[in-house]
């Protein structure tokens, strides 16, 4: 069985190390090729089976995706919600720079990032409400204990 090769494109060495460390724990760990975002323009499509794109400068992200597109291999983009939103909007601003399929995928990623951001905001709001209710219950319990201690 041939060993798969994962191309990791990132300007953050810690990100690349974390991805490799996590994958090394698996039984069939792939081989890794590491590359920074600014040198990935002339990729060999046969040199990798999958790409993982981590933190890269926003101004070169479109070039990274454009370099990966001809290979036709799966690409996973890892970033926080705001970064996904910002980068997807940036990619969609350049008309004609991406194929229709890539553009559709980026629009889907942007839409899902918006939904995830909204869900996380709701969770944050619920957490604040629960903390406020919990604090109020603690304050009421303390008041009851004080009243009980004062009347005894």
Rosetta constraint file for C-alpha pairs under 8 A:
AtomPair CA 3 CA 28 HARMONIC 7.95 0.50
AtomPair CA 3 CA 29 HARMONIC 7.93 0.50
AtomPair CA 3 CA 30 HARMONIC 5.79 0.50
AtomPair CA 3 CA 31 HARMONIC 6.69 0.50
AtomPair CA 4 CA 30 HARMONIC 4.91 0.50
AtomPair CA 4 CA 31 HARMONIC 6.18 0.50
AtomPair CA 4 CA 48 HARMONIC 7.34 0.50
AtomPair CA 4 CA 49 HARMONIC 6.06 0.50
AtomPair CA 5 CA 30 HARMONIC 5.35 0.50
AtomPair CA 5 CA 31 HARMONIC 4.63 0.50
AtomPair CA 5 CA 32 HARMONIC 5.56 0.50
AtomPair CA 5 CA 33 HARMONIC 7.13 0.50
AtomPair CA 5 CA 47 HARMONIC 7.33 0.50
AtomPair CA 5 CA 48 HARMONIC 4.84 0.50
AtomPair CA 5 CA 49 HARMONIC 5.37 0.50
AtomPair CA 5 CA 50 HARMONIC 6.84 0.50
AtomPair CA 6 CA 30 HARMONIC 6.42 0.50
AtomPair CA 6 CA 31 HARMONIC 6.23 0.50
AtomPair CA 6 CA 32 HARMONIC 4.97 0.50
AtomPair CA 6 CA 33 HARMONIC 6.26 0.50
AtomPair CA 6 CA 48 HARMONIC 5.65 0.50
AtomPair CA 6 CA 49 HARMONIC 5.95 0.50
AtomPair CA 6 CA 50 HARMONIC 5.00 0.50
AtomPair CA 6 CA 51 HARMONIC 5.59 0.50
AtomPair CA 6 CA 52 HARMONIC 7.21 0.50
AtomPair CA 7 CA 32 HARMONIC 5.89 0.50
AtomPair CA 7 CA 33 HARMONIC 4.76 0.50
AtomPair CA 7 CA 34 HARMONIC 5.98 0.50
AtomPair CA 7 CA 35 HARMONIC 7.41 0.50
AtomPair CA 7 CA 48 HARMONIC 5.88 0.50
AtomPair CA 7 CA 49 HARMONIC 7.65 0.50
AtomPair CA 7 CA 50 HARMONIC 6.20 0.50
AtomPair CA 7 CA 51 HARMONIC 4.54 0.50
AtomPair CA 7 CA 52 HARMONIC 6.18 0.50
AtomPair CA 8 CA 16 HARMONIC 6.51 0.50
AtomPair CA 8 CA 32 HARMONIC 7.11 0.50
AtomPair CA 8 CA 33 HARMONIC 6.15 0.50
AtomPair CA 8 CA 34 HARMONIC 4.95 0.50
AtomPair CA 8 CA 35 HARMONIC 6.19 0.50
AtomPair CA 8 CA 51 HARMONIC 5.77 0.50
AtomPair CA 8 CA 52 HARMONIC 4.82 0.50
AtomPair CA 8 CA 53 HARMONIC 5.97 0.50
AtomPair CA 8 CA 54 HARMONIC 7.42 0.50
AtomPair CA 9 CA 16 HARMONIC 7.83 0.50
AtomPair CA 9 CA 34 HARMONIC 6.12 0.50
AtomPair CA 9 CA 35 HARMONIC 4.87 0.50
AtomPair CA 9 CA 36 HARMONIC 5.34 0.50
AtomPair CA 9 CA 37 HARMONIC 5.72 0.50
AtomPair CA 9 CA 40 HARMONIC 7.68 0.50
AtomPair CA 9 CA 51 HARMONIC 7.29 0.50
AtomPair CA 9 CA 52 HARMONIC 6.20 0.50
AtomPair CA 9 CA 53 HARMONIC 4.81 0.50
AtomPair CA 9 CA 54 HARMONIC 6.12 0.50
AtomPair CA 9 CA 56 HARMONIC 7.78 0.50
AtomPair CA 10 CA 15 HARMONIC 7.24 0.50
AtomPair CA 10 CA 16 HARMONIC 6.67 0.50
AtomPair CA 10 CA 34 HARMONIC 7.78 0.50
AtomPair CA 10 CA 35 HARMONIC 6.49 0.50
AtomPair CA 10 CA 36 HARMONIC 4.99 0.50
AtomPair CA 10 CA 37 HARMONIC 5.70 0.50
AtomPair CA 10 CA 53 HARMONIC 6.02 0.50
AtomPair CA 10 CA 54 HARMONIC 4.78 0.50
AtomPair CA 10 CA 55 HARMONIC 5.22 0.50
AtomPair CA 10 CA 56 HARMONIC 5.37 0.50
AtomPair CA 11 CA 35 HARMONIC 8.00 0.50
AtomPair CA 11 CA 36 HARMONIC 5.05 0.50
AtomPair CA 11 CA 37 HARMONIC 6.12 0.50
AtomPair CA 11 CA 54 HARMONIC 7.55 0.50
AtomPair CA 11 CA 55 HARMONIC 5.90 0.50
AtomPair CA 11 CA 56 HARMONIC 5.09 0.50
AtomPair CA 11 CA 57 HARMONIC 7.50 0.50
AtomPair CA 12 CA 16 HARMONIC 6.66 0.50
AtomPair CA 12 CA 54 HARMONIC 7.55 0.50
AtomPair CA 12 CA 55 HARMONIC 6.06 0.50
AtomPair CA 12 CA 56 HARMONIC 7.41 0.50
AtomPair CA 13 CA 17 HARMONIC 6.11 0.50
AtomPair CA 14 CA 18 HARMONIC 6.04 0.50
AtomPair CA 15 CA 19 HARMONIC 6.27 0.50
AtomPair CA 15 CA 54 HARMONIC 6.85 0.50
AtomPair CA 15 CA 55 HARMONIC 7.58 0.50
AtomPair CA 16 CA 20 HARMONIC 6.23 0.50
AtomPair CA 16 CA 34 HARMONIC 7.37 0.50
AtomPair CA 16 CA 54 HARMONIC 7.70 0.50
AtomPair CA 17 CA 21 HARMONIC 5.94 0.50
AtomPair CA 18 CA 22 HARMONIC 6.06 0.50
AtomPair CA 19 CA 23 HARMONIC 6.21 0.50
AtomPair CA 20 CA 24 HARMONIC 5.94 0.50
AtomPair CA 20 CA 32 HARMONIC 7.46 0.50
AtomPair CA 21 CA 25 HARMONIC 6.90 0.50
AtomPair CA 22 CA 26 HARMONIC 7.69 0.50
AtomPair CA 23 CA 29 HARMONIC 5.90 0.50
AtomPair CA 23 CA 30 HARMONIC 7.65 0.50
AtomPair CA 24 CA 29 HARMONIC 5.40 0.50
AtomPair CA 24 CA 30 HARMONIC 7.89 0.50
AtomPair CA 25 CA 29 HARMONIC 7.31 0.50
AtomPair CA 33 CA 48 HARMONIC 7.91 0.50
AtomPair CA 35 CA 39 HARMONIC 6.88 0.50
AtomPair CA 35 CA 40 HARMONIC 6.61 0.50
AtomPair CA 36 CA 40 HARMONIC 6.81 0.50
AtomPair CA 36 CA 56 HARMONIC 7.67 0.50
AtomPair CA 37 CA 56 HARMONIC 5.77 0.50
AtomPair CA 37 CA 57 HARMONIC 7.52 0.50
AtomPair CA 37 CA 60 HARMONIC 6.84 0.50
AtomPair CA 37 CA 61 HARMONIC 7.40 0.50
AtomPair CA 37 CA 64 HARMONIC 6.32 0.50
AtomPair CA 38 CA 60 HARMONIC 6.75 0.50
AtomPair CA 38 CA 64 HARMONIC 7.83 0.50
AtomPair CA 40 CA 64 HARMONIC 6.46 0.50
AtomPair CA 40 CA 67 HARMONIC 6.82 0.50
AtomPair CA 41 CA 63 HARMONIC 6.97 0.50
AtomPair CA 41 CA 64 HARMONIC 6.70 0.50
AtomPair CA 41 CA 67 HARMONIC 5.21 0.50
AtomPair CA 42 CA 67 HARMONIC 6.70 0.50
AtomPair CA 43 CA 47 HARMONIC 7.78 0.50
AtomPair CA 43 CA 67 HARMONIC 6.52 0.50
AtomPair CA 43 CA 68 HARMONIC 7.20 0.50
AtomPair CA 44 CA 48 HARMONIC 7.68 0.50
AtomPair CA 44 CA 71 HARMONIC 7.68 0.50
AtomPair CA 45 CA 68 HARMONIC 7.92 0.50
AtomPair CA 45 CA 70 HARMONIC 7.32 0.50
AtomPair CA 45 CA 71 HARMONIC 4.45 0.50
AtomPair CA 45 CA 72 HARMONIC 7.85 0.50
AtomPair CA 45 CA 73 HARMONIC 7.85 0.50
AtomPair CA 46 CA 71 HARMONIC 7.58 0.50
AtomPair CA 48 CA 73 HARMONIC 7.91 0.50
AtomPair CA 49 CA 73 HARMONIC 6.01 0.50
AtomPair CA 49 CA 74 HARMONIC 7.38 0.50
AtomPair CA 50 CA 73 HARMONIC 5.52 0.50
AtomPair CA 50 CA 74 HARMONIC 5.04 0.50
AtomPair CA 50 CA 75 HARMONIC 5.95 0.50
AtomPair CA 51 CA 73 HARMONIC 7.28 0.50
AtomPair CA 51 CA 74 HARMONIC 6.37 0.50
AtomPair CA 51 CA 75 HARMONIC 4.74 0.50
AtomPair CA 51 CA 76 HARMONIC 6.30 0.50
AtomPair CA 52 CA 75 HARMONIC 5.79 0.50
AtomPair CA 52 CA 76 HARMONIC 4.80 0.50
AtomPair CA 52 CA 77 HARMONIC 5.95 0.50
AtomPair CA 52 CA 78 HARMONIC 7.29 0.50
AtomPair CA 53 CA 75 HARMONIC 7.22 0.50
AtomPair CA 53 CA 76 HARMONIC 6.10 0.50
AtomPair CA 53 CA 77 HARMONIC 4.73 0.50
AtomPair CA 53 CA 78 HARMONIC 6.13 0.50
AtomPair CA 54 CA 77 HARMONIC 6.13 0.50
AtomPair CA 54 CA 78 HARMONIC 5.08 0.50
AtomPair CA 54 CA 79 HARMONIC 6.40 0.50
AtomPair CA 55 CA 78 HARMONIC 7.39 0.50
AtomPair CA 55 CA 79 HARMONIC 6.60 0.50
AtomPair CA 56 CA 60 HARMONIC 7.15 0.50
AtomPair CA 56 CA 61 HARMONIC 6.49 0.50
AtomPair CA 57 CA 61 HARMONIC 6.44 0.50
AtomPair CA 58 CA 62 HARMONIC 7.90 0.50
AtomPair CA 58 CA 87 HARMONIC 6.35 0.50
AtomPair CA 58 CA 90 HARMONIC 7.93 0.50
AtomPair CA 60 CA 64 HARMONIC 6.35 0.50
AtomPair CA 61 CA 65 HARMONIC 6.37 0.50
AtomPair CA 61 CA 87 HARMONIC 7.34 0.50
AtomPair CA 61 CA 91 HARMONIC 7.83 0.50
AtomPair CA 62 CA 66 HARMONIC 6.06 0.50
AtomPair CA 62 CA 90 HARMONIC 7.84 0.50
AtomPair CA 62 CA 91 HARMONIC 5.74 0.50
AtomPair CA 63 CA 67 HARMONIC 6.03 0.50
AtomPair CA 64 CA 68 HARMONIC 6.33 0.50
AtomPair CA 65 CA 69 HARMONIC 6.06 0.50
AtomPair CA 66 CA 70 HARMONIC 7.62 0.50
AtomPair CA 66 CA 97 HARMONIC 7.78 0.50
AtomPair CA 66 CA 98 HARMONIC 6.99 0.50
AtomPair CA 68 CA 72 HARMONIC 7.24 0.50
AtomPair CA 68 CA 73 HARMONIC 7.64 0.50
AtomPair CA 68 CA 75 HARMONIC 7.85 0.50
AtomPair CA 69 CA 73 HARMONIC 7.75 0.50
AtomPair CA 69 CA 102 HARMONIC 7.95 0.50
AtomPair CA 79 CA 83 HARMONIC 5.75 0.50
AtomPair CA 79 CA 84 HARMONIC 5.85 0.50
AtomPair CA 80 CA 84 HARMONIC 6.17 0.50
AtomPair CA 81 CA 85 HARMONIC 6.22 0.50
AtomPair CA 81 CA 113 HARMONIC 5.77 0.50
AtomPair CA 81 CA 114 HARMONIC 7.78 0.50
AtomPair CA 81 CA 116 HARMONIC 7.24 0.50
AtomPair CA 81 CA 117 HARMONIC 6.22 0.50
AtomPair CA 82 CA 86 HARMONIC 6.05 0.50
AtomPair CA 82 CA 113 HARMONIC 7.88 0.50
AtomPair CA 82 CA 117 HARMONIC 7.77 0.50
AtomPair CA 83 CA 87 HARMONIC 5.88 0.50
AtomPair CA 84 CA 88 HARMONIC 5.85 0.50
AtomPair CA 84 CA 109 HARMONIC 7.64 0.50
AtomPair CA 84 CA 110 HARMONIC 6.79 0.50
AtomPair CA 84 CA 113 HARMONIC 6.47 0.50
AtomPair CA 85 CA 89 HARMONIC 6.12 0.50
AtomPair CA 85 CA 110 HARMONIC 5.55 0.50
AtomPair CA 85 CA 113 HARMONIC 6.11 0.50
AtomPair CA 85 CA 114 HARMONIC 6.97 0.50
AtomPair CA 86 CA 90 HARMONIC 6.16 0.50
AtomPair CA 87 CA 91 HARMONIC 6.14 0.50
AtomPair CA 88 CA 92 HARMONIC 6.16 0.50
AtomPair CA 88 CA 106 HARMONIC 5.98 0.50
AtomPair CA 88 CA 107 HARMONIC 7.18 0.50
AtomPair CA 88 CA 109 HARMONIC 7.26 0.50
AtomPair CA 88 CA 110 HARMONIC 5.65 0.50
AtomPair CA 89 CA 93 HARMONIC 6.25 0.50
AtomPair CA 89 CA 110 HARMONIC 7.29 0.50
AtomPair CA 90 CA 94 HARMONIC 7.34 0.50
AtomPair CA 91 CA 106 HARMONIC 7.72 0.50
AtomPair CA 92 CA 103 HARMONIC 6.93 0.50
AtomPair CA 92 CA 106 HARMONIC 7.48 0.50
AtomPair CA 92 CA 107 HARMONIC 7.60 0.50
AtomPair CA 94 CA 98 HARMONIC 7.99 0.50
AtomPair CA 98 CA 102 HARMONIC 5.93 0.50
AtomPair CA 98 CA 103 HARMONIC 5.91 0.50
AtomPair CA 99 CA 103 HARMONIC 6.05 0.50
AtomPair CA 100 CA 104 HARMONIC 6.10 0.50
AtomPair CA 101 CA 105 HARMONIC 6.23 0.50
AtomPair CA 102 CA 106 HARMONIC 6.15 0.50
AtomPair CA 103 CA 107 HARMONIC 6.15 0.50
AtomPair CA 104 CA 108 HARMONIC 6.23 0.50
AtomPair CA 105 CA 109 HARMONIC 6.20 0.50
AtomPair CA 106 CA 110 HARMONIC 6.09 0.50
AtomPair CA 107 CA 111 HARMONIC 6.12 0.50
AtomPair CA 108 CA 112 HARMONIC 6.09 0.50
AtomPair CA 109 CA 113 HARMONIC 6.01 0.50
AtomPair CA 110 CA 114 HARMONIC 6.21 0.50
AtomPair CA 111 CA 115 HARMONIC 6.37 0.50
AtomPair CA 112 CA 116 HARMONIC 6.10 0.50
AtomPair CA 113 CA 117 HARMONIC 6.02 0.50
AtomPair CA 114 CA 118 HARMONIC 6.23 0.50
AtomPair CA 115 CA 119 HARMONIC 6.16 0.50
AtomPair CA 116 CA 120 HARMONIC 6.11 0.50
AtomPair CA 117 CA 121 HARMONIC 6.21 0.50
AtomPair CA 118 CA 122 HARMONIC 6.27 0.50
AtomPair CA 119 CA 123 HARMONIC 6.22 0.50
AtomPair CA 120 CA 124 HARMONIC 6.11 0.50
AtomPair CA 121 CA 125 HARMONIC 6.17 0.50
AtomPair CA 122 CA 126 HARMONIC 6.14 0.50
AtomPair CA 123 CA 127 HARMONIC 6.05 0.50
AtomPair CA 124 CA 128 HARMONIC 6.27 0.50
AtomPair CA 125 CA 129 HARMONIC 6.27 0.50
AtomPair CA 126 CA 130 HARMONIC 6.13 0.50
AtomPair CA 127 CA 131 HARMONIC 6.12 0.50
AtomPair CA 128 CA 132 HARMONIC 6.14 0.50
AtomPair CA 129 CA 133 HARMONIC 6.21 0.50
AtomPair CA 130 CA 134 HARMONIC 6.04 0.50
AtomPair CA 131 CA 135 HARMONIC 6.03 0.50
AtomPair CA 132 CA 136 HARMONIC 6.10 0.50
AtomPair CA 133 CA 137 HARMONIC 6.14 0.50
AtomPair CA 134 CA 138 HARMONIC 6.23 0.50
AtomPair CA 135 CA 139 HARMONIC 6.18 0.50
AtomPair CA 136 CA 140 HARMONIC 6.18 0.50
AtomPair CA 137 CA 141 HARMONIC 6.13 0.50
AtomPair CA 138 CA 142 HARMONIC 6.19 0.50
AtomPair CA 139 CA 143 HARMONIC 6.19 0.50
AtomPair CA 140 CA 144 HARMONIC 6.22 0.50
AtomPair CA 141 CA 145 HARMONIC 6.23 0.50
AtomPair CA 142 CA 146 HARMONIC 6.17 0.50
AtomPair CA 143 CA 147 HARMONIC 6.13 0.50
AtomPair CA 144 CA 148 HARMONIC 6.01 0.50
AtomPair CA 145 CA 149 HARMONIC 5.99 0.50
AtomPair CA 146 CA 150 HARMONIC 6.00 0.50
AtomPair CA 147 CA 151 HARMONIC 6.18 0.50
AtomPair CA 148 CA 152 HARMONIC 6.23 0.50
